[in-house]
Amino acid sequence: MTTTKKIYDRFLERTHELFTLQSIGAVLHWDKETFMPKKGVETRASQLQLLSGLSHDYLTNPKLGELIEQLSEPLHAKNLSDTEKVNVREMKRAYERSVKIPKKLSQEMSHINTMATEAWIEARKNDRFRDVAPWLEKIVALNRQYAKCLGFKNDYDALLDGYEPQATTAELKPLFERLRKALVPLVPWAREKCEKFKPLRFTAKFPIEKQTTLEKILLEKIGFDLDCGRLDISTHPFCISFSGDVRITTRYQEENFCNSLMSVFHEAGHGLYEQGFLPQHKNTPMAEAASFGVHESQSRFWENIVGRSRPFWKYFTPIAKKYFPEVLANVTDDQLFHHVNQVHPSFIRVNADEVTYNLHILLRFEIEQELINNGLKISDLPEIWNAKMKTYLGITPPNNKLGVLQDVHWYSGGIGYFATYTLGNLYSAQWYQQIHKELPDVEKQIAKGEFLNILGWLRKNIHSKGQYYPAAKLCEELTKEPLNEKHFLNYLKNKYETFN
């Protein structure tokens, strides 16, 4: 009889090859968004299509299925360690999803997503939704087909499950509705708190080279290892990892250094998660995020709870002044704190304040369901988008560049992702209340520029766990209660109460 160890070793060989193959595709994606020449898109689309097919072959190989089945049997399962059981469990989930998807469909989605992303870049630049609308038609049709293959009762849930395993719209809708009802009166209250602190009007520019230097100093300070990571520029900021080699990007405005700084904070949160997996679990599910919502909790934690906090600006303002002495000479840390926390409805999600941000997400969450479940026409998207912006935020985008064209997600095939941003906000606040219990002087540490104890808590309790727990279970294990909106709302109320 073949021993459990031999079967598991063969299983690991296949998973390692699969993850390595996927990381090759990730390198090509990173290059496409950063340095690839414009006319390379068709070749890159073909390359990624081929890799998508190869990855599909690896993941749906009957031999992998046989190994998973053997290791799932009680005879062998009892001999596996807890982490080995997790790897088998998660690969089984991935295998069972993938075998339902035709290879041709997987490859076609890869190709269309690549081409559509490039079309979106030009359409956004020129504010011409009609130029990218045909691509979006194809993406939505392919996603509907993909969802049908998976066989969920709710087609949208099939897509959501790919980003947030086990989550359903039936569970998220009441959570999001409670959040929405609480945010509606909170917005004018917080805006009133901000009225006496007007946004700064910088009188000179912040050179991009100096912004980059300052951001790299910050990255190293919070624990991001630049020896296995990079910071570059892209149209839409993102983070991508190749099994320990972690790349993040930002976009710059010379008129305001805070926008890029917050973007770098956000992507660094993702990057720290990727760098925090235990090396012995490389190329296995134990070196993968519990969910995209948990992944977003890391970015939102560093960007907002740390990066927009009063203690952070007390620490960071003197450093920023050294790099931009003329612009920031008469600016105080209190002014910068208020500047990055101004509350006002705005068109662009990534620039939205913490109070209104989730309303941007709920808008997209609703539209995605209409696209997948109810056949919303692509041609109607701008009108629907603008109507919801008016309802939720009281403003109407003057053009599509500030409206339906602003995010890359739909045009790169990421339908079902947006809900994870709000989940990330809720998780991050719930993590922070737990950190406060275990590190009572956490704010004093931030004010001194001491971030490694915070990172250590995240490493121990979230990063090193990989996919050991599903997201909801991880939350309950760490905070002793299910994910809910109250900690996030209390966090916002406590922050804006201090505006005086």
Residue pairs with C-beta under 8 A, 6 or more apart in sequence:
4 71
4 76
4 79
4 80
5 79
7 67
7 70
7 71
7 76
8 71
8 76
8 80
8 84
10 67
11 64
11 67
11 68
11 71
11 87
11 88
11 91
12 87
12 284
14 58
14 61
14 63
14 64
14 67
15 87
15 91
15 283
15 284
15 285
16 283
16 284
17 58
18 55
18 58
18 59
19 243
19 283
19 284
20 243
20 283
21 51
21 54
21 55
21 58
22 55
23 241
23 242
23 243
24 51
25 48
25 51
25 52
25 55
26 240
26 241
26 242
27 242
28 44
28 47
28 48
28 51
29 48
29 240
30 240
30 242
30 247
31 44
32 40
32 41
32 44
32 114
32 117
33 234
33 235
33 236
33 238
33 249
34 232
34 233
34 234
34 247
34 249
35 232
36 44
38 118
41 114
41 115
41 118
42 115
44 114
45 110
45 111
45 114
45 115
46 111
48 110
48 111
48 114
49 107
49 108
49 110
49 111
49 114
50 107
51 110
52 106
52 107
52 109
52 110
52 111
53 103
53 106
53 107
56 98
56 101
56 103
56 106
56 107
57 103
58 64
59 94
59 95
59 98
60 95
60 98
60 99
60 103
64 91
64 95
65 95
65 99
68 88
68 91
68 92
68 95
70 76
71 77
71 80
71 88
72 88
72 92
77 85
77 88
80 88
82 468
83 281
83 286
83 466
83 468
86 285
86 286
86 466
86 467
86 468
87 284
87 285
87 286
89 285
90 285
90 288
90 467
91 285
93 165
94 285
97 150
97 162
98 106
100 149
100 150
100 151
101 146
101 149
101 150
102 149
105 142
105 145
105 146
105 149
108 142
109 139
109 142
109 143
109 146
109 413
112 135
112 138
112 139
112 142
112 413
113 139
113 412
113 413
115 135
116 132
116 135
116 136
116 138
116 139
116 411
116 412
116 413
117 408
117 411
117 412
119 131
119 132
119 135
119 411
120 132
120 135
120 405
120 408
120 411
120 412
121 235
122 128
122 131
122 132
123 129
123 131
123 132
123 405
124 235
124 401
124 405
124 406
127 399
127 400
127 401
127 405
128 400
129 381
129 382
129 400
129 404
129 405
132 405
132 411
133 378
133 379
133 381
135 411
136 378
136 381
136 410
136 411
137 378
139 410
139 411
139 413
139 415
140 371
140 372
140 378
140 410
140 415
142 413
143 159
143 372
143 413
143 415
143 416
144 155
144 372
146 158
146 159
147 155
147 156
147 158
147 159
147 372
148 155
150 158
150 161
151 158
152 158
152 161
154 168
154 169
154 170
154 373
155 372
155 373
156 169
156 368
156 369
156 372
156 373
156 416
157 168
157 169
159 368
159 372
159 415
159 416
160 167
160 168
160 169
160 172
160 416
160 419
161 167
161 168
162 416
163 291
163 292
163 293
163 416
163 417
163 419
163 420
164 291
164 292
164 293
164 419
164 420
164 423
164 471
165 291
165 470
165 471
166 470
166 471
166 472
167 291
167 293
167 419
167 423
167 471
167 472
169 369
172 365
172 419
172 423
175 426
175 483
175 484
175 485
176 358
176 362
176 365
176 419
176 422
178 485
179 358
179 362
179 422
179 426
179 485
179 488
179 489
180 358
180 359
180 362
182 485
182 489
183 355
183 356
183 358
183 359
183 489
186 355
186 489
186 492
186 493
187 343
187 345
187 355
187 356
187 359
189 496
190 343
190 355
190 492
190 496
191 343
191 344
193 343
193 496
193 497
193 499
194 338
194 341
194 342
194 343
194 344
194 496
194 499
196 499
197 335
197 338
197 339
197 342
197 499
199 339
199 342
200 331
200 335
200 336
200 339
202 255
202 256
202 327
203 327
204 326
204 327
205 254
205 255
205 327
206 254
206 255
206 256
206 257
206 324
206 327
207 254
208 252
208 254
210 323
210 324
211 252
211 257
211 260
211 261
212 231
213 323
214 257
214 261
214 319
214 320
214 323
215 231
215 250
215 260
215 261
215 264
216 226
216 231
217 319
218 261
218 264
218 265
218 268
218 316
219 226
219 229
219 231
219 264
219 268
220 226
221 449
221 451
222 268
222 272
222 302
222 306
222 451
222 455
223 272
223 451
223 452
223 455
224 246
224 268
224 271
224 272
224 275
225 275
228 244
228 245
228 246
228 275
229 245
229 246
229 247
229 248
229 271
229 275
230 246
230 247
230 248
231 248
231 249
231 250
231 264
232 247
232 248
232 249
233 249
233 250
233 251
233 252
234 249
234 250
234 251
235 251
235 408
236 251
236 407
236 408
237 248
237 249
237 250
237 251
237 263
237 264
237 266
237 267
237 350
238 248
238 249
238 267
239 246
239 247
239 248
239 249
239 267
239 268
239 270
239 271
239 274
239 299
240 246
240 247
241 247
241 271
241 274
243 282
243 283
243 287
244 274
244 275
244 279
244 282
246 271
246 274
246 275
248 264
248 267
248 268
248 270
248 271
249 267
250 260
250 263
250 264
250 267
251 260
251 263
252 259
252 260
253 259
253 260
257 320
257 324
258 336
258 339
258 340
259 351
261 307
262 303
262 307
262 308
262 340
263 303
263 350
265 299
265 302
265 303
265 306
265 307
266 299
266 300
266 302
266 303
267 299
268 299
268 302
269 298
269 299
269 300
269 301
269 302
269 303
270 295
270 298
270 299
272 298
272 302
272 455
272 458
272 463
273 289
273 295
273 298
273 458
273 462
273 463
276 455
276 458
276 459
276 462
276 463
276 464
277 286
277 287
277 288
277 463
277 464
277 466
278 286
278 287
278 464
278 466
281 287
281 466
284 466
285 466
285 467
286 466
286 467
286 468
287 466
288 466
288 467
289 295
289 466
289 467
290 462
290 465
290 466
290 467
290 468
290 469
290 470
290 471
290 474
291 420
291 423
291 470
291 471
292 417
292 420
293 419
293 420
293 423
293 424
293 427
293 471
294 424
294 427
294 462
294 471
294 474
295 420
295 424
296 420
296 421
296 423
296 424
296 425
296 427
297 423
297 424
297 425
297 426
297 427
297 428
297 431
297 462
298 424
298 428
298 458
298 462
299 424
300 421
300 424
300 425
300 427
300 428
301 428
301 431
301 432
301 458
304 354
304 425
304 428
305 428
305 429
305 432
305 491
306 312
306 446
306 451
306 454
307 340
308 337
308 340
308 341
308 354
309 337
309 443
309 446
310 333
310 334
310 337
310 498
311 443
311 444
311 446
311 447
312 446
312 447
313 333
313 334
313 336
313 337
313 340
314 333
314 337
314 447
315 446
315 447
315 448
315 449
316 333
316 449
317 328
317 331
317 332
317 333
317 336
318 333
320 328
320 336
321 328
321 329
321 331
338 499
341 353
341 354
341 495
341 496
341 499
342 353
343 353
343 355
343 356
343 496
344 353
344 356
345 356
345 393
345 394
345 395
346 352
346 353
346 356
346 393
346 395
347 389
347 395
347 397
347 402
347 403
347 406
348 402
348 406
349 357
349 360
349 361
349 406
349 407
352 360
354 425
354 492
354 495
355 492
355 496
356 393
357 421
357 425
358 421
358 422
358 425
359 392
359 393
360 392
360 393
361 418
361 419
361 421
361 422
362 392
362 422
363 385
363 388
363 389
363 392
364 407
364 418
365 418
365 419
365 422
366 388
367 376
367 381
367 384
367 385
367 388
368 410
368 415
368 416
368 418
370 376
370 384
371 415
372 415
376 384
381 404
382 400
382 403
382 404
385 397
385 403
385 404
386 396
386 397
386 403
389 395
389 396
389 397
389 403
390 396
397 403
408 414
409 415
409 417
409 418
423 471
423 483
425 488
426 483
426 484
426 485
426 487
426 488
427 471
427 475
427 483
428 488
429 487
429 488
429 490
429 491
430 475
430 478
430 479
430 481
430 483
430 484
430 487
430 488
431 458
431 461
431 462
431 478
431 479
432 487
432 491
433 479
433 487
433 490
433 491
434 478
434 479
435 442
435 454
435 457
436 442
438 457
439 445
439 453
439 454
439 457
442 453
442 454
445 451
445 453
445 454
446 454
461 478
462 474
462 478
465 474
468 474
469 477
471 483
472 482
472 483
475 481
475 482
475 483
476 482
